Amino acid sequence: MPQQSDVPDEPRRSWLRRHISESIAIARGIIAEPRTVGPLLRGALLGIWRIRGGGFYGLGYLVCFVVLEVRMFVGDWEGSDDVVRFVIMEAIEVVFRFTVQSFVNGLLAFAWPAFIIDKLDGWGLLGIAACWVAFDRWGKARVEAWFPELKAPLIKSAKQK
């Protein structure tokens, strides 16, 4: 009878293999056709926003997540000695970064209202409320006109499948 430590964790390994192979396929596609970066980035960002509801909170989450990711990237860039070493280290760390650090950034992004309130004190709460009202009243229709993907239902019902 195999012990618990002898049995491989196949679902986790298969997820990691799939994640690595998808990342490599995307990188190869971008190298072959650099124009695909824009549509891929747009789709990924809209997907994140849509998963968070596609509204004001989701927009705040997305902005906070992007700021955290850019700060992480710039910090790595500033900490590197030369471009070649930076590119090599980024290529090596891509799996760990996008699984661990992006997960942490995602958790931090959930608390984006707290960051605003912390920076602006009571005015931050007032600002968030004013922005929410403005977005709900005037911004949401414009955003949905620019990004019709946000209006589509997130989960298909059993009848639609």
C-alpha positions in Angstrom: 0.0 0.0 0.0 1.6 3.3 -1.0 2.0 6.0 1.6 0.6 9.5 1.2 4.0 10.9 0.3 4.6 8.2 -2.4 1.4 9.2 -4.4 2.2 12.0 -6.8 -0.1 15.0 -6.8 -1.1 14.6 -10.5 -3.8 17.4 -10.7 -1.3 20.0 -9.4 1.4 18.7 -11.8 -1.0 18.7 -14.7 -2.0 22.3 -13.9 1.6 23.4 -13.8 2.4 21.7 -17.0 -0.6 23.2 -18.7 0.3 26.7 -17.3 3.9 26.4 -18.5 2.9 25.1 -22.0 0.3 27.9 -22.4 2.9 30.5 -21.3 5.4 29.1 -23.8 2.8 29.0 -26.6 1.8 32.6 -25.9 5.5 33.8 -25.9 6.1 32.0 -29.2 3.0 33.6 -30.7 4.1 37.0 -29.6 7.6 36.5 -30.9 6.2 35.3 -34.3 3.6 38.0 -34.5 4.3 41.0 -32.1 1.0 42.6 -33.1 -0.9 40.1 -31.0 0.4 41.7 -27.7 -2.4 44.3 -27.8 -5.4 42.0 -28.3 -4.0 39.5 -25.8 -3.4 42.1 -23.2 -6.8 43.7 -23.8 -8.5 40.3 -23.5 -6.6 39.4 -20.3 -7.4 42.8 -18.7 -11.0 42.7 -19.7 -11.2 39.2 -18.3 -9.9 40.3 -15.0 -12.3 43.2 -14.9 -15.2 41.0 -15.9 -14.5 38.4 -13.3 -14.6 41.1 -10.7 -18.1 42.2 -11.8 -17.3 44.6 -14.7 -18.4 47.6 -12.6 -16.8 50.2 -10.5 -15.2 47.8 -7.9 -13.9 45.6 -10.8 -12.3 48.7 -12.4 -10.7 49.7 -9.1 -9.4 46.1 -8.7 -8.0 46.1 -12.2 -6.2 49.4 -11.8 -4.8 48.4 -8.5 -3.6 45.0 -9.9 -2.0 46.7 -12.9 -0.2 49.2 -10.7 1.1 46.5 -8.4 2.3 44.4 -11.4 4.0 47.4 -13.0 5.7 48.4 -9.8 7.0 44.8 -9.4 8.3 44.8 -13.0 10.0 48.2 -12.6 11.5 47.2 -9.3 13.0 44.1 -11.0 14.3 46.3 -13.9 15.9 48.8 -11.5 17.5 46.0 -9.5 19.2 44.4 -12.5 22.7 45.1 -13.5 22.3 44.8 -17.3 19.6 44.1 -19.8 20.8 40.6 -20.7 20.7 39.5 -17.0 17.3 41.1 -16.6 15.8 39.2 -19.6 17.3 35.9 -18.4 16.0 36.3 -14.9 12.6 37.3 -16.1 12.4 34.3 -18.4 13.4 32.0 -15.5 11.1 33.6 -13.0 8.1 33.9 -15.2 6.4 30.7 -13.8 7.0 31.6 -10.2 6.2 35.3 -10.6 2.9 34.7 -12.3 1.8 32.1 -9.9 3.0 33.4 -6.6 3.6 37.1 -6.9 0.6 37.8 -9.1 -1.5 35.8 -6.6 -0.3 38.1 -3.8 -0.9 41.1 -6.0 -4.4 39.8 -6.7 -5.1 39.5 -3.0 -3.8 43.0 -2.3 -5.9 44.4 -5.2 -9.0 43.2 -3.4 -8.3 45.9 -0.8 -8.0 48.8 -3.2 -10.5 50.9 -1.4 -8.5 50.6 1.8 -5.4 52.0 0.0 -7.3 55.0 -1.1 -8.8 55.6 2.3 -5.4 55.2 3.9 -3.8 57.8 1.5 -6.6 60.3 1.6 -8.1 59.7 5.1 -11.8 60.6 5.2 -11.6 62.3 1.8 -10.8 59.0 0.3 -14.1 57.5 1.4 -15.9 60.6 0.1 -13.9 60.3 -3.2 -14.8 56.6 -3.6 -18.4 57.3 -3.0 -18.4 60.2 -5.5 -16.6 58.1 -8.2 -19.0 55.2 -7.7 -22.0 57.5 -8.2 -20.4 59.1 -11.3 -19.4 55.7 -12.7 -22.8 54.2 -12.1 -24.7 57.2 -13.5 -22.5 58.3 -16.5 -19.5 56.0 -16.9 -20.9 52.5 -17.1 -22.9 53.0 -20.3 -19.8 54.5 -22.0 -17.5 51.7 -20.8 -20.0 49.1 -22.0 -20.1 50.8 -25.4 -16.3 50.7 -25.6 -16.1 47.1 -24.3 -19.2 45.2 -25.2 -17.6 42.0 -23.7 -18.4 43.4 -20.3 -22.2 43.2 -20.9 -22.2 39.5 -22.0 -23.2 37.0 -19.3 -20.2 35.6 -17.4 -21.5 32.1 -17.0 -23.4 30.3 -19.6 -26.5 28.5 -18.4 -27.0 24.7 -19.0 -29.4 25.5 -21.9 -26.8 27.6 -23.7 -24.0 25.0 -23.6 
